[in-house]
Amino acid sequence: MANGGTTLLIGLVLLVLGMALVLWGAERFTEGAVGTALRFQLSTFYVGALVSGFEPENLVTGIAAALGHLHQIVVTNLRGAAHIGRAPF
């Protein structure tokens, strides 16, 4: 029983560590995409669409956020939708 508990604990620790790494990587990706767009004076919507692939259902949200100068929302919206679209449901 102790061996099974140890295995479960290791699995939970690895799960939490993996989730933390994914969140850290997503934040770095967003900061990098926004920084790239601003550095080259490009629309954050354009850079987000280019990096994550354009999805028409995000067009309204992306345009509204870009017009409102909400750069983080533009990139995150496109990136998040691309990841959800690939999720195996």
Backbone as a ProteinNet text record, in pm:
[ID]
protein_1_A
[PRIMARY]
MANGGTTLLIGLVLLVLGMALVLWGAERFTEGAVGTALRFQLSTFYVGALVSGFEPENLVTGIAAALGHLHQIVVTNLRGAAHIGRAPF
[TERTIARY]
81.8	0	86.8	199.1	286.7	346.1	377	433.6	333.3	206.9	103.2	82	89.7	76.6	191.1	311.6	429.5	417.2	371.4	353.5	250.2	141.8	38.1	92.4	168.4	226.5	321.3	405.3	497.8	418.3	314.2	230.7	166.2	115.9	53.9	156	273.9	379.5	417.6	432.8	466.8	355.7	230.2	116.3	119.1	136.7	140.7	260.9	375.2	493.8	471.4	410.9	381.3	286.3	183.6	88.4	157	243.7	316.8	406.4	472	558.5	477.7	360.7	275.1	230.9	188.4	145.4	260.9	377.7	495.7	529.3	527.1	557.3	455	328.1	223.7	241.3	277.6	300.3	419.8	526.6	645.7	613	534.4	494.2	415.5	319.9	237	322	409.2	496.4	585.6	637.5	723.3	648.6	527.5	448.4	410.4	369.4	334.8	458.8	570.7	695.3	738.6	725.5	760.2	671.3	541.8	448.5	480.6	503.4	531.8	667	764.7	898.4	898.3	823.8	819.3	699.3	632.3	516.5	409.6	381.2	277.5	159.1	45.2	-72.2	-51.5	-87.5	-76.4	-170.8	-282.2	-374.7	-306	-234.6	-165.2	-60.1	19.1	123.2	61.4	-43.8	-110.7	-170.1	-231.3	-289.5	-180.8	-70.7	40.1	101.9	121.1	186.6	95.7	-29.6	-116.3	-211.7	-216.6	-309.2	-438.7	-485.7	-604.8	-730.5	-817.4	-945.4	-1055.7	-1141.2	-1241.7	-1333.7	-1362.7	-1453	-1393.6	-1264.1	-1199.6	-1181.3	-1229	-1207.8	-1266.5	-1389.6	-1454.5	-1382.6	-1350.2	-1281.2	-1144.2	-1073	-939.6	-941.8	-1034.7	-1043.4	-1082.7	-1181.9	-1225.9	-1112.3	-1038	-928	-815	-786.8	-681.6	-719.2	-845.2	-890.1	-888.5	-910.3	-906.4	-767.4	-665.8	-526.3	-509.9	-581.1	-571.4	-485.7	-358	-266.1	-261.5	-260.5	-253.1	-375.2	-492.3	-614.4	-611.2	-560.6	-554.6	-473.4	-351.9	-262.4	-314	-357.8	-406.2	-531	-620.3	-741.7	-708	-619.2	-582.3	-507.4	-413.2	-335	-422.1	-507.5	-593.2	-690.2	-748.3	-843.7	-773.1	-651.9	-577.4	-550.2	-519.2	-492.2	-621.7	-729.5	-856.9	-903.1	-879.8	-920.2	-847.9	-732	-654.7	-679.2	-757.9	-783.5	-865.9	-825.7	-898.9	-1022.9	-1137.6	-1263.3	-1337.7
-118.7	0	126	121.7	239	269	165.7	184.8	253.6	213.8	277.3	422.2	451.9	589.3	676.7	619.9	692.9	724	625.1	644.7	753	752.1	853.4	991.8	1001.2	1129.3	1182.7	1096.8	1137.9	1184.9	1113.2	1152.9	1288.9	1313	1442.9	1556.5	1532	1633.7	1665.7	1562.1	1584.4	1657.1	1626.8	1695.5	1844.3	1876.4	2016.9	2087.6	2023.1	2080.9	2105.2	2009.5	2025.3	2140.2	2153.3	2263	2397.2	2403.9	2528.6	2565.3	2466.8	2493	2539.2	2481	2522.9	2667.7	2702.4	2839.9	2938.1	2901.6	2987.2	3006.7	2898.1	2906.3	2988.7	2975.7	3053.5	3202.2	3235.8	3376.7	3432.8	3356.6	3399.8	3415.1	3322.1	3328.5	3456.5	3487.4	3606.1	3732.8	3739.5	3856.5	3871.4	3761.3	3766	3808.3	3758	3794.5	3941.7	3990.4	4132.6	4218.5	4178.8	4253.4	4258	4147.5	4142.1	4235.9	4231.3	4317.6	4464.9	4501.4	4641.3	4685.6	4597.1	4631.5	4659.8	4580.9	4598.6	4681.4	4743.8	4829.5	4757.9	4635.1	4554.6	4542.7	4512	4487.5	4359.5	4364	4243.1	4135.3	4176.6	4080.3	4006.5	4079.7	4018.9	3918.6	3957.3	3867.6	3745	3764.5	3650.8	3555.6	3611.1	3527.8	3453.2	3518.9	3456.7	3342.2	3363.1	3262.9	3143.8	3169.5	3060.6	3009.4	3074.6	3032.7	3111.7	3160	3245.1	3160.1	3200.1	3131.6	3236.2	3227.6	3331.3	3362	3262.3	3289.1	3383.5	3407.9	3501.5	3639.9	3658.4	3784.2	3903.5	3893.4	4005.7	4038.8	3937.8	3962	4023.9	3972.1	4024	4167.7	4199.6	4336.9	4432.9	4393.8	4480.4	4503.7	4399.4	4414.8	4498.3	4479.1	4557.5	4704.8	4733.6	4873	4936.3	4854.9	4904.3	4902.6	4872.5	4865.1	4765.9	4655.3	4548.9	4436.9	4463.7	4374.5	4233.7	4221.9	4090.2	4006.2	4069.3	3995.2	3945.7	4027.3	3987.7	3860.4	3861.1	3746.1	3625.2	3646.1	3535.7	3473.4	3553.2	3502.1	3408.6	3450.1	3367	3241.6	3259	3144.2	3043.4	3092.2	3002.8	2926	2992.6	2925.5	2818.5	2844.3	2745.2	2620.7	2637.7	2521.9	2445	2514.9	2448.6	2374	2431.6	2367	2235.8	2219.5	2095.4	1993.9	2030.7	1940	1820	1701.1	1579.5	1557	1599.4	1579.2	1462.6
0	0	0	72.3	79.3	-57.7	-136.1	-268	-360.8	-353	-434.2	-395.2	-266.6	-218.9	-265.7	-266.6	-312.6	-461.3	-537.7	-680.6	-708	-632.1	-647.5	-613.5	-506.6	-465.7	-572.9	-625.9	-732.5	-854.1	-888.9	-1002.1	-982.3	-861.4	-832	-835.6	-782.7	-785.2	-929.9	-1011.4	-1152.5	-1227.3	-1195.3	-1256.9	-1223.8	-1097	-1055.3	-1118.2	-1119.7	-1181.4	-1330.6	-1398.8	-1540.8	-1567.5	-1485.2	-1501.9	-1479.3	-1380.5	-1353	-1471	-1530	-1644.9	-1766.7	-1788.7	-1899.9	-1880.1	-1759.4	-1732.2	-1748.3	-1699.7	-1714	-1862.1	-1938	-2080.8	-2157.1	-2121.2	-2187.5	-2160.6	-2039.5	-2005.4	-2081.8	-2088.5	-2164.2	-2312.7	-2367.1	-2507.4	-2534.4	-2446.7	-2464.6	-2457.4	-2359.3	-2346.8	-2469.9	-2519.9	-2637.4	-2762.4	-2780	-2897.7	-2894.6	-2778.5	-2765.6	-2788.1	-2729.6	-2747.9	-2893.4	-2964.3	-3105.7	-3186.7	-3159.8	-3232.5	-3209.3	-3084.8	-3054	-3109.4	-3105.1	-3154.2	-3303.5	-3378.5	-3523.9	-3568.8	-3473	-3498.5	-3581.4	-3541.9	-3605	-3510.4	-3565.5	-3483.8	-3403.1	-3275.2	-3194	-3245.7	-3304.4	-3364.2	-3479.1	-3562.9	-3675.6	-3627.5	-3529.9	-3479.4	-3414	-3335.3	-3272.4	-3374.4	-3478.1	-3584	-3659.8	-3684.7	-3757.5	-3678.4	-3549.4	-3465.6	-3437.4	-3404.7	-3360.6	-3466.8	-3578.5	-3683.6	-3673.1	-3784.4	-3783.7	-3770.4	-3681.2	-3662	-3672.5	-3771.4	-3797.8	-3679.8	-3595.4	-3483.7	-3379.9	-3386.9	-3294.9	-3356.9	-3477.3	-3547.9	-3472.4	-3427.3	-3359.1	-3228.9	-3151.9	-3025.1	-3049.8	-3146.6	-3176.6	-3224.3	-3311.5	-3362.1	-3250.1	-3170.2	-3060.3	-2961.3	-2927.8	-2833.3	-2893.6	-3022.4	-3087.7	-3092.8	-3124.3	-3129	-2990	-2888.1	-2750.8	-2689.8	-2771.3	-2725.2	-2610	-2615.9	-2515.2	-2573	-2585.2	-2655.8	-2598	-2466.4	-2403.6	-2439.3	-2443.7	-2476.3	-2619.7	-2709.7	-2850.7	-2866.8	-2814.2	-2831.9	-2754.7	-2632.8	-2551.1	-2610.6	-2664.8	-2727.7	-2843	-2927.8	-3042.3	-2999.8	-2907.9	-2862.9	-2788.6	-2699.1	-2621.4	-2708.6	-2805.3	-2894.2	-2977.7	-3016.1	-3094.3	-3011	-2882.8	-2796.7	-2766.8	-2742.9	-2715.9	-2839.9	-2956.2	-3080.7	-3106	-3047	-3065.1	-2954.7	-2855.3	-2741.8	-2787.5	-2747.2	-2788.8	-2701.8	-2751.5	-2676.5	-2734
[MASK]
+++++++++++++++++++++++++++++++++++++++++++++++++++++++++++++++++++++++++++++++++++++++++

